[in-house]
Amino acid sequence: MEVLTLILHQFIDQDGGFSYHWRCDELQLFQLGFADDLLLFSRADMSSIHIFKRGLMGYTSSYSGISGRHLPLRYLGLPLLASRLTIADCKPILQKIDDRIRGWDGIMLSFAGRVQLIKSVLTALQGSTRVGYAKVSWQQVCRPVAEGGLGLRDILALNRGLMSWHLWRVIVADRSSIWVDWIIHYRLRGISIWTVSACTGSWSWRKLVHLRVHLRSCITYRVGSGSSFSLWHDPWHPLGRRHTDTSPTAPLSLVIRDGRWNWPCITDMESIDITYALPTIHGGQDRVIWTGPRNSFSSAVAYDVFCPPGPKVEWSSLLVGSLKIPRHRFILWLAILGRLSTLDKPWLQHLGIDCVLCRARSPETHFHLFFCALCIGVLAADTDHGSFSLAI
């Protein structure tokens, strides 16, 4: 890709007819490369397209040895078309996924097997969120085992944690990323990420901006020279963002001189509290420090922000261990939570609510299931053989 980039740069510099794509001229951005994908950007005019074509043809014929093919062709199971994809184009791969899932359903997996299936495969696929007759709430299922759950990942919190990684790079102004550089140039335009409107831009950008409120309490601004922080927009002050009579785009270094605060005369009574409780000037470069869990930001740490740890349960050790059978462990988990499918559950009451074990005229509740006359007799008979002791 480096050779192709040099070739395209050469053609763009030699030919003055190239026009950059919308919002790409300031950064001179015309390509993005990923693992095995290449995106080329230009204005939709013939001169710019001809420059790309000349560069690609020269690269493929002289350096890559790639042979040409014609559309449509398939890539990763999906067709590559010159037009928009339709549901008919995607139907073959959707049918394969549906057949695979239906094949699993035909195996009659136990609850423990379904948990393993969700952990390994189904969490990576999009699906519906229709409300069903869940024995345990999804929030409880997604808790760690030590907190009484099954250790599954909360998909919503996981997605927010991964998206927060991109937001964090914007907050710290990571200029090594082309995407962050583009955001600073065209989305923020001198405004901080903390004050930019969350009502404009694309859907994904709006969702990203809405996450900032969750990260704010875990971020501290360490004042150095003040040149990287905004005096008006960034939350460098302990009281939060403050408004003064200075320019909205003024840097914090405007009120710092020789490593000390140098504030002008402030007459606005609403802003006079700025000069009180000023943070310490540490000198050197300005830094944005993560003060949340683990003292170092990562997408895994961000997951803990959106899905914070809860209280531990005393019985979690009963479910942990390689020698415990998954099916038995799952049933035990349901029994501890009181969510076994007894006949008093609303979705089973059409079968009747009387206990089918002891034939008594008593509703089959979770308590009755373990302490009816038949169950006590069975357990008492086992204790007579000396297999274990039972205290009721």
N, C-alpha and C positions, 0 to 999 in steps of 0.2 A: 504493500500500500504506500510505503514511503516513496518508491520509484514512481508510482502513478501520480502521487501528489506533486512531485517535482515536475513531471511532464505537464500536468494541467496548469501548474503555476507558470511554467514557461510559455505555454500557449496563451494564457490570460494576459500576461505581461506584454507579449509581442503583438497581440491583436487587441486593439482598443475598442472592439465592439462588444465586449462581454459586459453583461449587466447582472449585478448580484440580486439574489432573491430578496423579498421584502424583509426588512430588518436584519439584513446580513452584511450590508455594505461597510458599516463602521468596523466590524470585526474581520472583514474580508473572508467571511465564512462561505465556503462553497461545497464542503463535503463533511460527512460524518462516517466514521468507520467503526464497526463493531466486530464481534468474533469472526463471523463469516458473511457479514452484510456490509454494503457500501451504499450510502445515500448521497446523491449529488443535487445541489441546489443552484438554481439560476432563475432569472426572469424568463417568462414564457415567450421568448422571441427567437427567431431562427438563427441569428448570429451567435447567441450564447449556446444554443443547442449544438450548433456545428462545431464550436470549440470543444465541447465535451466529447462529441463523436470522434473528432480527429484525435484527441488525447487517448480515448479508449481503444480506438482501432490501432493506433501506434503502439500502445502498451501490449495489447493482446497478440499482435503479430510479431513484435520484436522481443518481448521479455517473458510473457506468461505461458505461451504455447496453448492457450485456451481456444478450443474450436467453437464456432458459432452455432447456435441452435435457433429454432423458431418457436414462438408462442402459439398455443398454450403448452406449458410443461408443468410438471409437478415438483414441488419442493417441500419436504417434510410432510408429505401427505396432502398438501393443499395445492390447487392449481395456481400458476402464475399467469395472470391475464393482463391485457392492456386496458381492460375496463374494470368496473367495480365488481367485487365478488358478490354473488347472490347465495341464497340459502341452498339452491340446487347445486352450486359448485362445492359447497362445504358438506353436502349431505353424505358422501361416502365415508369421510373420516368421522362424522358424527354417528353414523350407523355402526362403525367399528367400536367406538367408545360405548355406545348403548348396548351392543351385543356382549361386550366384555363384562359390563356391569350386570346384565341379565344372567350371564353365565355364573357369576358369583352368587346371585340370588338363588339360582337353581341348586347350588351346593348345600343349601340349608345351613348356613353358618350359625354358630352359636353367638350369643351376645359378645363373648370375649373375642371371637373371630371377627365380628363386625368392628369392634374397637380397633383391632390390629389393621383391618382394611382401611378404616378412616385415617389412621395414623400414617400409613404408608402410601396410599394412593388418592383417595377421594378428596382429601383436603387440597390437592393441587388442581382439582376440577371445579368449574363453576356449576352451581346447581340452584335449585329453588329453595326458598326459606319458608315454605308453607308450614302452618301450624298443624301439628299432629298430636297424637295421644302419647306424649313423651312421659316416660316414667320418672325421669329426673330432668331438671332444667338444664339447658345447655350451658348456662353459666357455672353450674355445679360440676358438670362433666369436664369442663375446661380448667378446673382448678388442679393444682399439683396433687399428687397422691398424698403428700404430707398434710394437705389441707382438706382432704376428704373427697377429692376428685379422681379422675382417671388419667390426668396428665396430658390431655389433648391441648393443642394450641387454640386459643380463641382467634378465629380467622380475622375478625374485625380489628382486634387489638394488634395482631401480627401485621396486618396491612398498614395500619397507622404507624406502627413502629418502623417499618421499612420506608414509608414515605417521609417520616421524620428525619431520616438520614439525609435526604435531599434538602430538607428545610434547614438542618443544622449546617450544611455546607454553605448555604446562602447567608446564614447568620454570621458565620466566621469569615465570610468573603473568601472562600477557597478559590483563588484565581487559577489554580492548576486545572480546573474543570472548565471546558468550553461552555457547558450548559450554565454554570454559575456566572461566568463572564457575560453570557448573553442576557441572563436575568437582570444583572446589575445594570447593563447598558439600556435595555429596552423595557423592562418591567418596572424597575425601581426608579431609575432616572433621578438619582440624588435623594430619594426618599428611603427611609429605613424600612426593612421588612416588617417592623413592628407597627408602622402607621400606614402602610400601603392599603388601599381599599380591598376588601375581600369580596366585593360585589362585581368586579370587572375582571376581564380575562377569560380564559378557557375554563371548562368545568374542572379539569385536573388542577389548574392553578388555584382556583377558588378553594377546592378541597385542601390543598396544601397550606394555604394561608390560614385556613380555619384551625389548623393544628397548633399554631403558634401559642395560643392561650394555654395549652397543656404543658408546654415546655418552659414558659416564662419563669415559673417559680424555681426551676432547676438551673437557671443560667445567671451568672454574675459577670458584670463588666468591670475589668481591672484597668484602671486609667493609667496610661503611660505618658506618651507625648500628647495624646488627645487628637492627633491628626486623622485617625481612622474612625473616630466616633462622631456622630452627629450631635451637636449641642441641643437641638430641639427634638429630634426623633428617637434617638437611642435611649434605653432605660439605664444609663450609667449612674444616675442619682439614686440614693436609697429610697427616696419618695416616689420614684418612677419618672416617667417622661415629664419634663417641665417646659413651659412656654415663656419666652422672653420677647423683648422688643427687637432682638437682633434678627438677622436674616434667617428665614426658615432652613436654608441650606448651609448655615454656618457650621464649621467644624468645632469640636470641643477645644481644640488648641487655641481658638480665639480668646479664651478666658484663662489661658495658662501662659505664664512667663517665667522663665528661669526655674522651672520645676515647682512653681507655686501658683496658687489661684490668684487671678488678677481680674476680678469682676468689675464691670463699670457701675456707675451709680444707678441703682434700681429704684424707681419711684412707684412702680406698680405693687400695691399691697398684696395682690394675689401671688406675685412672683418673688416677693422678698424672702420667703422661706427657703429659696434656693441656696442662699449663702449660709444657711444653717445645716449642720450634719453633712457637710461635704465629704466625699470619700477621699481616701489618701491617694496622693499622686506617687506612683511607684517608679516612674521614669522608664525609659526604654520604649518598647513597642506596646501598643494597646493590645489587650488580650480578652477574649471571651472564654470564660471558664465554665465548665460543666460541674455543677455542685449537687447533682442528683445522685441516684444510686450508683455505687461503685466508683464514683469520682472520675469516670472516663466515659465519654459518649460512644455508643455503638447502637446498632439496631436492636440488639438483644436487651440493652439497658432501656431503650425507648419502649420496648414491649412491657417492661415492668412499670413504666409510667402509666400506660394505658390499661394495664391489668395488674394493679398493685398486689403484693403478697397479702394474704389474709391470715387469720389465726390458724394455728396447727391443731389437729385433732389427735386424741390420745390413742385411737385405734388404728392409725395408719400402718403400724408395724404388722398388723394381721394380713395386709394385702401385699407386702413386699417380700420378695424372696424367690429365687429361681426354682425352688422345689414345690412351690404352690401351683396347682393346676389352674390355668387361666379361667376356665369355665366356673370352677368352684369359687375362685377369688371374686369373680364378677357377681355371682349369686350372693355371696357373703356381703359384698358392698351394697347391693340392693336391700338386703335384709337389715343391715345396720341403719340405712337411711329410711327404712320403713316404706319402701316402694315396690315390694313384691306384688305380683298381679293377683291379689286377693279379690274375691267377688264383690267386695264393697266399693271397688273403684267404679267411677261413673260409667266408663266405657265397657264394663263387664256386668253391670247390673241386669242386663236383659237375660243373662243366664241364671238369674236367681242369686240370692245372697246367703242362703243357708249353707253351713259347712258340709261339704261332701265327704269328709273323713269320719267324723263321729256321728253323723246323721242326727245331730241335735238341732233343735229349733233356735240356733244361735247364728247370727250373721258371721260370715267368714271375714274377720278383720285380721290385721297383721298380728295383733296380740293374741287373738284366739287361735291362729294358725300354729303357734308354738306351744300354747298352753291348753289346748283342748284335751279331752280324756284320752283319745287315741295316741296323740303325740307323746303325752306323758307316759303312757303305758309302754310304748316302743322304746323310749329312752331308758325307762326303768328296767326293761328286760335286758338291754345291752349292758347296763351297769351290773346286773346279776352275773354276767359272764366275765366280769373283771376287766373289760377293755378300757373303761375310764370311769371316773367318779362324776356324779351329777348332783348339784345342789340347786334345788328348786324352792 
